[in-house]
Amino acid sequence: MPYIIMTWKPIATFVCVVLLVVLAAFVYHRSRGAGESVDERAGIAALFKGRTSTEAYAAFKKKFTSASTADQHNAAHMFGELLYAKEGIQGFSICDGSFGFGCAHTFIPLALFDHGVDAVGKFDAACVQAFGSESLGCFHGIGHGLGANFGYSTDGLSKALALCDTLSWKKPYGGCRDGVFMEFNARLMASNESQKGRPFSIDERLVPCTTVPEDARVACYFELPTWWENSFPTDPTKYERMQSYCAEVRAPASREACFRGIGYAIAPGAAFDPTRGDVSCDILKAHSVQRLQCREGLAWALWADPQYRSGADTACTEGLSTADATACKAQYLFTIK
């Protein structure tokens, strides 16, 4: 594998990069105005009094539920700083994707600044301790943090993936790599709103998946359809386009991941309704096996969210022959198998 951690210009360069990210977070607070920042920080800090940090986070999200997206994200920055100050690295498992991953956005750089590369292994251990060895959401959060911290370049991507390789989750789907690729495409943690979302280019429709290490390509191709979906959401031919792009992928496992990724991308637009999602998969002018792979991705999207989990079997059975339904139900937990 060409991406080896030991070939970096070690810790000095790494710490400089992280320091810049941390300083950027602090510049934000200064730009908001000292009085407002101090008052807001004090209000968030008060949420920790008499509560566990998990309870404080729940109270925080409730407090800011009606705030603007920008204010939610910026307040979550402050919560992440306060959480890290109180809990250290073990507190990372409390952060989640709420408010644009704002909690992780500041938590991860601060921890990396204090602990260097070793912090990544500690994040991993904290995830395992809190949620077990299959804590995909937690590992996914690490991936988002690493992707944002190293930047949205080929070099940054390779460094983030190299660190993902050191973590507990080794399976081809999900986990840290999945978070890195989602962040590379969506740029959810970009500090400037105008920088969010990687611009689509027909010439780069399969980028970066054609150049990343082979063992990362399944995760990469699985994430690409979500980027395509977000790039041309109102195009009536979008699913035709997506299937044509997936059909270009030559390696069978990566092509399968791509078609599963279409199903995964369909789920939000279908309001996580398995029937609506099935219709979108079924209109693909692709081989029946690939339409079934789309169904598998849709079913996984439903199963992965407890709120919609009951619809996973429907996504895999509705309108299908007994043989296809059996095959789909046997495969839709592909991420964790």
ROVO-661972 format. One record per residue (C-alpha): residue in one letter; chain; x, y, z. Coordinates in pm, whole numbers, plus 32768, in hexadecimal, padded with zeros to 4 digits. Layout:
! residues N
A;A;X;Y;Z
...
***
This chain:
! residues 337
M;A;8000;8000;8000
P;A;809D;814E;7F98
Y;A;801B;821A;80BA
I;A;8106;81DC;81DF
I;A;80F4;82B1;8318
M;A;826A;829D;8351
T;A;82AF;834F;8207
W;A;820E;8491;8284
K;A;82EB;85AD;82EC
P;A;8291;8547;8442
I;A;81FA;85EE;8569
A;A;8270;8755;8533
T;A;81AF;8776;83EC
F;A;8086;86BA;847F
V;A;8072;879B;85B0
C;A;8092;88D4;84D7
V;A;7F66;8867;8407
V;A;7E99;881A;853C
L;A;7F00;895F;85E2
L;A;7E7C;8A22;84B8
V;A;7D2D;8972;84D8
V;A;7D1B;89BA;864C
L;A;7D78;8B26;8619
A;A;7C69;8B45;8512
A;A;7B69;8ACC;860F
F;A;7BDC;8BCF;8709
V;A;7BDE;8CE6;8603
Y;A;7A6F;8C9C;85CB
H;A;7A1E;8CE9;8735
R;A;7AD8;8E32;8727
S;A;7A24;8E94;85E7
R;A;78D2;8E64;868C
G;A;7916;8F70;8791
A;A;79A6;8F39;88EA
G;A;786D;8F81;89B4
E;A;778A;8EA2;88E7
S;A;7889;8D89;88E0
V;A;78C7;8D96;8A57
D;A;7752;8D9E;8AA5
E;A;7704;8C83;89B9
R;A;7826;8BB4;8A39
A;A;77B5;8BED;8BA1
G;A;7657;8B78;8B48
I;A;76DC;8A3B;8AA9
A;A;77CB;89FE;8BCB
A;A;76A5;8A17;8CBB
L;A;7608;88E8;8C13
F;A;7719;880D;8CA8
K;A;76BF;886C;8E0F
G;A;760F;8750;8EC1
R;A;760E;867C;8D84
T;A;76E8;8571;8CEC
S;A;778B;85DE;8BA8
T;A;7699;8500;8AE6
E;A;7574;85AA;8B90
A;A;7611;86FE;8B50
Y;A;7628;86B0;89DD
A;A;74BB;8649;89D1
A;A;745C;878D;8A81
F;A;753A;8852;8995
K;A;7493;87C2;885E
K;A;733D;8809;88EF
K;A;73A3;896F;8944
F;A;7416;89B9;87E0
T;A;7315;88EC;8721
S;A;726A;8A25;8695
A;A;73A6;8AF0;8652
S;A;7423;8B35;84F4
T;A;7504;8A31;8454
A;A;7632;8B19;8472
D;A;75ED;8B66;85E1
Q;A;75B9;89F5;862F
H;A;7704;8999;8591
N;A;77C3;8AB4;8636
A;A;7730;8A67;878C
A;A;778D;88F8;875A
H;A;78F4;896E;8726
M;A;78EC;89FD;8884
F;A;784C;88C5;8913
G;A;795E;87F0;8878
E;A;7A6B;88C7;891A
L;A;79C2;88B9;8A6F
L;A;7985;8744;8A50
Y;A;7AF2;8703;8A02
A;A;7B61;87DE;8B25
K;A;7A85;8716;8C12
E;A;7AA3;85B1;8B92
G;A;7BE1;85A0;8AC4
I;A;7BEF;84AC;89A2
Q;A;7AF8;83BD;8A46
G;A;79EB;84C2;8A0D
F;A;7A01;849F;8895
S;A;78FD;838C;888B
I;A;77FB;848A;8904
C;A;781C;855D;87C8
D;A;7740;84FB;86A3
G;A;76DE;8589;8551
S;A;75ED;868C;85DA
F;A;7611;87F5;856A
G;A;7702;87A4;8451
F;A;77EE;86D8;852E
G;A;783A;881A;85EA
C;A;7898;8766;872C
A;A;799C;8690;867C
H;A;7A14;87B9;85AF
T;A;7AC3;8853;86DA
F;A;7AE9;871E;87B6
I;A;7BC6;8663;86BF
P;A;7CBD;877D;8670
L;A;7CE9;87CE;87E1
A;A;7D30;8663;8835
L;A;7E1D;863C;870F
F;A;7ED5;8776;8777
D;A;7F02;86EE;88D8
H;A;7F53;8587;887F
G;A;7FCA;8580;8714
V;A;7F92;844B;863F
D;A;7F66;8377;8778
A;A;7E18;8421;87AF
V;A;7D7C;8362;868D
G;A;7DB6;8215;873B
K;A;7D1F;82A8;8876
F;A;7BEA;8318;87B6
D;A;7BD0;81B5;8736
A;A;7BEB;8123;8895
A;A;7AE6;8219;8916
C;A;79F4;81AC;8803
V;A;7A27;803C;8852
Q;A;79FF;8074;89C7
A;A;78BE;813A;8999
F;A;7816;8074;8883
G;A;78D4;7F32;8845
S;A;79AB;7EC2;8723
E;A;789D;7F0C;8620
S;A;7867;8078;8681
L;A;7850;80E7;8516
G;A;77BC;823D;855E
C;A;78D5;828F;864C
F;A;79E5;8218;855D
H;A;7932;82D5;8448
G;A;7950;8413;8518
I;A;7AC7;83E0;8534
G;A;7AD4;83CC;83B9
H;A;7A1D;8516;8393
G;A;7B0B;85BA;8488
L;A;7C42;8533;83E0
G;A;7BC2;8591;8286
A;A;7B81;86F7;82F1
N;A;7CC3;871C;83B7
F;A;7DA7;86A7;829F
G;A;7CEA;876A;8197
Y;A;7C31;871E;8057
S;A;7D5D;86CC;7F7F
T;A;7DED;8587;7EFA
D;A;7F06;859E;7FF7
G;A;7E17;85E3;8115
L;A;7D3B;84C1;80AB
S;A;7E60;83CF;80A7
K;A;7ECE;8438;8203
A;A;7D6F;8412;8290
L;A;7D47;82B8;81F3
A;A;7E9A;824A;8278
L;A;7E26;8299;83D9
C;A;7CDB;81E8;839D
D;A;7DA6;80B0;834F
T;A;7E2C;80B1;84B4
L;A;7CD1;80A0;8553
S;A;7C06;7F77;85CA
W;A;7B0E;7F6B;84AB
K;A;7BAF;7EAC;838A
K;A;7A84;7E50;82B3
P;A;7A60;7EE7;8156
Y;A;791E;7FA6;819B
G;A;78D2;809F;82AD
G;A;79A3;812C;83C5
C;A;7AB8;822C;83A9
R;A;7AF3;8210;8232
D;A;7982;8246;81F0
G;A;7990;8386;82BD
V;A;7ACA;83FD;8209
F;A;7A2D;83D2;80B2
M;A;78E3;846F;811B
E;A;79A1;8599;81A4
F;A;7A79;85B1;806A
N;A;793E;85C5;7F95
A;A;784C;8686;8073
R;A;7947;875D;8133
L;A;7851;877A;8250
M;A;795D;87F4;833F
A;A;79E9;8903;8259
S;A;79FF;8A48;831E
N;A;7976;8B17;81FD
E;A;7812;8ACC;8190
S;A;786C;8B14;8025
Q;A;7971;89FE;802D
K;A;787A;88EE;808A
G;A;7832;87E7;7F84
R;A;7939;8779;7E88
P;A;78DE;880C;7D33
F;A;7873;8705;7C38
S;A;7939;86D8;7AF9
I;A;78E8;85D2;79F3
D;A;7A5C;85A0;79BE
E;A;7A88;8553;7B30
R;A;794B;8487;7B62
L;A;7A0F;835E;7BEC
V;A;7B12;842C;7CAA
P;A;7BB3;83E2;7D9D
C;A;7B5A;8270;7D8E
T;A;7C33;8222;7C61
T;A;7D72;8285;7D19
V;A;7D41;8229;7E88
P;A;7DDA;80E2;7F0A
E;A;7D1F;7FAE;7E95
D;A;7CB1;7F4D;7FF3
A;A;7BFF;809E;8015
R;A;7B47;8096;7EC8
V;A;7A10;7FDF;7F3D
A;A;79CC;80EC;8041
C;A;7A1D;81FB;7F44
Y;A;7933;817C;7E35
F;A;781F;8143;7F34
E;A;782A;82B6;7F8C
L;A;783B;833E;7E27
P;A;76C4;8320;7DD4
T;A;7669;83FB;7EFD
W;A;7751;8506;7E6F
W;A;76AE;84E0;7D19
E;A;7552;84F2;7DB0
N;A;75AA;8633;7E67
S;A;764D;86C4;7D30
F;A;751F;86AB;7C48
P;A;73F1;8661;7D26
T;A;72E7;86EB;7C39
D;A;7367;8649;7AFA
P;A;7252;855D;7A86
T;A;735A;8479;79EC
K;A;7434;846F;7B24
Y;A;7408;82FB;7B67
E;A;7458;82AB;79FD
R;A;7593;8379;7A1E
M;A;75F1;82D8;7B67
Q;A;75C8;8177;7AE4
S;A;7695;81CB;79AE
Y;A;77AF;824C;7A8A
C;A;77A4;8116;7B66
A;A;77AB;803A;7A2F
E;A;78FD;80D2;79D6
V;A;799A;803C;7B0F
R;A;7A59;7F09;7AA5
A;A;7AAB;7E53;7BEA
P;A;797C;7D7D;7C4C
A;A;7987;7DCC;7DC3
S;A;79A4;7F41;7D82
R;A;7891;7F3D;7C7C
E;A;77AF;7E83;7D70
A;A;77FD;7F89;7E7A
C;A;77A3;809C;7D85
F;A;764C;800A;7D36
R;A;760E;7FD2;7EA9
G;A;7671;813D;7ED7
I;A;755C;81A8;7DEA
G;A;745D;8100;7ECC
Y;A;74FB;819F;7FFC
A;A;74EB;82F4;7F51
I;A;737E;82C0;7EF0
A;A;7307;8290;8058
P;A;7302;83FE;80D1
G;A;7255;847B;7F94
A;A;7150;836B;7FBF
A;A;7116;83E2;8125
F;A;7192;828A;8195
D;A;7056;81F3;8107
P;A;70B4;8095;808B
T;A;6FA2;808F;7F83
R;A;700F;81D9;7EE8
G;A;7178;816C;7EF9
D;A;712C;801E;7E53
V;A;7088;80D2;7D2F
S;A;71C3;81A0;7CF6
C;A;72A0;806B;7CFD
D;A;71B8;7FAE;7C15
I;A;71BE;80BA;7B05
L;A;7334;8092;7AD9
K;A;737D;8019;797A
A;A;7482;7F30;7A00
H;A;74B1;7DBB;7A28
S;A;73BD;7D1D;7B1D
V;A;74E0;7CCA;7C05
Q;A;753C;7E3A;7C13
R;A;73D6;7EA1;7C5A
L;A;73E0;7DA8;7D78
Q;A;7524;7E43;7DF5
C;A;7472;7F94;7DF5
R;A;7364;7EF7;7ECE
E;A;7470;7E74;7FBA
G;A;74FE;7FD1;7FE5
L;A;73A3;805F;8024
A;A;7358;7F51;8124
W;A;74A2;7F95;81D5
A;A;7450;810A;81E9
L;A;7305;80B3;828F
W;A;7398;7FAE;837A
A;A;74B3;8096;83E5
D;A;73BB;8191;8477
P;A;72ED;80FA;8595
Q;A;71CE;81E1;853B
Y;A;71A6;813C;83E6
R;A;7233;7FE2;8428
S;A;70E1;7F38;840A
G;A;70DA;7F94;8299
A;A;721C;7EE0;8240
D;A;7179;7D92;81F7
T;A;706C;7E3D;8126
A;A;717A;7EE0;8053
C;A;7206;7D85;8013
T;A;70C3;7CCD;7FCA
E;A;6FB7;7DAC;7F33
G;A;6F73;7D48;7DCB
L;A;7094;7C52;7DBC
S;A;7093;7AE2;7D73
T;A;70CB;79FB;7E99
A;A;722D;79B2;7E20
D;A;728A;7B22;7DFA
A;A;71EB;7B80;7F46
T;A;72AC;7A6C;7FF4
A;A;73F0;7ADD;7F51
C;A;73B4;7C4A;7FAF
K;A;7361;7BF8;8118
A;A;749C;7B27;812E
Q;A;7576;7C45;80B0
Y;A;74F1;7D96;812A
L;A;75BD;7D8E;8269
F;A;76F2;7D92;818A
T;A;7790;7EAE;8251
I;A;77AD;7DEA;8393
K;A;77D3;7C87;830C
***
